[in-house]
Amino acid sequence: MATENSKKLNPRIIQILRSGNPAVIISAVEELREDGNSAYLPVLLELLHSTSEEDVKKSVTGLLAELKHREVIPTLIDAIRNKQYAGELQSIVSACWENGLDYSEYLSVFVDLVIEKEFLVAFEAYTVITNMTGKISNAIQEAESKKIKEALRNPGNNKNDLLQDLLDFLPELEEGIEPGF
């Protein structure tokens, strides 16, 4: 999805995205993939939530996985935090690691997902964290490590391996990781 200076939404595109016709919706999503702007992201997230059409869901999640502009990060984080999108949480979190953007600023959100959510969402959040390239402060590293250590005390937690790996990974994130090219 390209970034445009104008954040104005085209009413025709909005109408098509809300039309209920899978073929034209997918065509509009493809158009947005080529020419759209990030202002459509809330509409696309709502479409992902409201549609039962698997091809439409696949098209929208594919576009989310290709986002390349940091300006979309807060909108995706808001969707992750929004209970309305609980059914789409795994897809949205997956798109976060697939799009390759750095979510280090929101480390706490993803640590909470690993601790609190079912395994598939937790694994996607774990993958977002282990793909972070930013640098976190010592205070953040200590706070998140403390949360993880508390979660590790929970007997029968099927995510202990993920949590232990994160506990080992956070000091590296504090030191800063250079993106590999």
C-alpha positions as CSV (number, residue, x, y, z in Angstrom):
1,M,0.0,0.0,0.0
2,A,1.7,3.2,-1.1
3,T,1.7,6.3,1.0
4,E,0.1,9.3,-0.4
5,N,0.2,12.9,0.8
6,S,-3.5,13.0,0.6
7,K,-5.4,11.1,3.3
8,K,-8.7,11.6,1.5
9,L,-10.7,8.5,1.0
10,N,-12.4,7.8,-2.3
11,P,-16.1,7.2,-1.6
12,R,-16.3,4.9,-4.6
13,I,-13.6,2.6,-3.1
14,I,-15.4,2.7,0.3
15,Q,-18.7,1.8,-1.3
16,I,-17.1,-1.1,-3.2
17,L,-15.4,-2.4,0.0
18,R,-18.7,-2.4,1.8
19,S,-20.7,-3.8,-1.2
20,G,-20.7,-7.5,-0.1
21,N,-19.6,-8.6,-3.6
22,P,-16.5,-10.6,-3.0
23,A,-15.1,-10.3,-6.6
24,V,-15.4,-6.5,-6.7
25,I,-14.1,-6.2,-3.1
26,I,-11.0,-8.2,-3.9
27,S,-10.5,-6.1,-7.0
28,A,-10.7,-2.9,-4.9
29,V,-8.2,-4.4,-2.3
30,E,-5.9,-5.1,-5.2
31,E,-6.3,-1.5,-6.4
32,L,-5.4,-0.3,-2.9
33,R,-2.4,-2.5,-2.9
34,E,-1.2,-0.6,-5.9
35,D,-2.5,2.9,-5.4
36,G,-4.0,3.2,-1.9
37,N,-3.0,5.1,1.1
38,S,-2.8,4.2,4.8
39,A,-6.1,6.0,5.5
40,Y,-8.0,3.0,4.2
41,L,-6.5,0.7,6.9
42,P,-9.4,1.1,9.4
43,V,-11.9,0.3,6.6
44,L,-9.8,-2.8,5.7
45,L,-9.7,-3.9,9.3
46,E,-13.4,-3.5,9.6
47,L,-13.8,-5.5,6.4
48,L,-11.6,-8.3,7.7
49,H,-13.8,-8.4,10.8
50,S,-17.2,-8.2,9.1
51,T,-16.7,-10.5,6.1
52,S,-17.3,-14.3,6.2
53,E,-15.8,-14.6,2.7
54,E,-12.4,-16.5,3.0
55,D,-11.1,-15.0,-0.3
56,V,-11.8,-11.5,0.9
57,K,-10.1,-12.2,4.2
58,K,-7.1,-13.7,2.4
59,S,-6.9,-10.6,0.2
60,V,-7.0,-8.2,3.1
61,T,-4.5,-10.1,5.2
62,G,-2.2,-10.3,2.2
63,L,-2.3,-6.6,1.9
64,L,-1.7,-6.1,5.7
65,A,1.4,-8.4,5.4
66,E,2.8,-6.1,2.6
67,L,2.5,-2.8,4.4
68,K,5.8,-1.0,4.5
69,H,5.2,2.4,6.1
70,R,5.7,3.0,9.8
71,E,2.7,5.2,9.9
72,V,0.4,2.2,9.9
73,I,1.8,0.7,13.1
74,P,-0.4,2.6,15.6
75,T,-3.5,1.6,13.6
76,L,-2.5,-2.1,13.7
77,I,-1.7,-1.8,17.4
78,D,-5.1,-0.2,18.1
79,A,-6.8,-3.1,16.2
80,I,-4.8,-5.7,18.3
81,R,-5.9,-4.0,21.5
82,N,-9.5,-3.7,20.3
83,K,-11.6,-6.6,21.6
84,Q,-13.9,-6.2,18.6
85,Y,-11.1,-7.8,16.5
86,A,-10.6,-10.8,18.7
87,G,-11.6,-13.2,15.9
88,E,-9.0,-11.6,13.6
89,L,-6.2,-11.2,16.2
90,Q,-4.1,-14.0,14.9
91,S,-4.2,-12.7,11.3
92,I,-3.5,-9.1,12.4
93,V,-0.5,-10.1,14.6
94,S,0.8,-12.4,11.9
95,A,0.7,-9.5,9.4
96,C,2.9,-7.5,11.9
97,W,5.8,-9.9,11.5
98,E,5.2,-10.5,7.9
99,N,5.3,-6.8,6.9
100,G,8.7,-6.5,8.5
101,L,8.0,-3.2,10.3
102,D,9.7,-2.7,13.7
103,Y,7.2,-2.9,16.6
104,S,9.9,-2.4,19.3
105,E,8.0,0.6,20.7
106,Y,5.1,-1.7,21.4
107,L,7.0,-4.6,22.9
108,S,4.7,-4.7,25.9
109,V,1.7,-5.3,23.8
110,F,3.3,-8.4,22.2
111,V,4.7,-9.8,25.4
112,D,1.2,-9.5,26.9
113,L,-0.2,-11.4,23.9
114,V,2.4,-14.2,24.4
115,I,1.4,-14.4,28.1
116,E,-2.3,-14.1,27.8
117,K,-3.6,-15.4,24.5
118,E,-4.0,-18.9,23.1
119,F,-0.9,-20.6,21.6
120,L,-1.4,-19.7,18.0
121,V,-1.7,-15.9,18.7
122,A,1.1,-16.2,21.3
123,F,3.3,-17.8,18.7
124,E,2.6,-15.0,16.2
125,A,3.4,-12.4,18.9
126,Y,6.6,-14.2,19.8
127,T,7.6,-14.1,16.1
128,V,6.9,-10.3,16.0
129,I,9.1,-9.8,19.1
130,T,12.0,-12.0,17.8
131,N,11.9,-10.0,14.5
132,M,12.2,-6.6,16.2
133,T,15.3,-4.7,15.3
134,G,14.9,-1.6,17.5
135,K,16.6,-0.9,20.8
136,I,14.7,-0.9,24.0
137,S,15.7,0.7,27.3
138,N,17.0,-1.2,30.3
139,A,13.8,-0.2,32.2
140,I,11.6,-1.7,29.5
141,Q,13.7,-4.8,29.3
142,E,13.5,-5.3,33.1
143,A,9.7,-4.7,33.2
144,E,9.0,-7.1,30.4
145,S,11.4,-9.7,31.9
146,K,9.6,-9.4,35.2
147,K,6.2,-10.1,33.5
148,I,7.6,-13.1,31.7
149,K,9.2,-14.5,34.9
150,E,5.8,-14.2,36.6
151,A,4.1,-16.0,33.7
152,L,6.7,-18.8,33.8
153,R,5.6,-19.5,37.4
154,N,2.2,-20.6,36.1
155,P,2.2,-24.4,36.1
156,G,0.8,-26.1,33.1
157,N,1.5,-23.2,30.8
158,N,1.9,-24.6,27.3
159,K,3.9,-21.5,26.3
160,N,6.9,-21.9,28.7
161,D,9.3,-22.5,25.8
162,L,8.3,-19.4,24.1
163,L,8.4,-17.4,27.3
164,Q,11.9,-18.7,28.2
165,D,13.2,-17.9,24.7
166,L,11.8,-14.3,25.1
167,L,13.5,-14.0,28.4
168,D,16.8,-14.9,26.8
169,F,16.1,-12.6,23.8
170,L,15.2,-9.4,25.6
171,P,18.8,-8.5,26.6
172,E,19.8,-8.7,23.0
173,L,16.9,-6.3,22.1
174,E,18.1,-3.9,24.8
175,E,21.6,-3.9,23.2
176,G,20.1,-3.1,19.9
177,I,19.9,-5.5,16.9
178,E,21.0,-4.4,13.5
179,P,18.6,-5.5,10.8
180,G,20.2,-8.1,8.6
181,F,20.3,-7.4,4.9
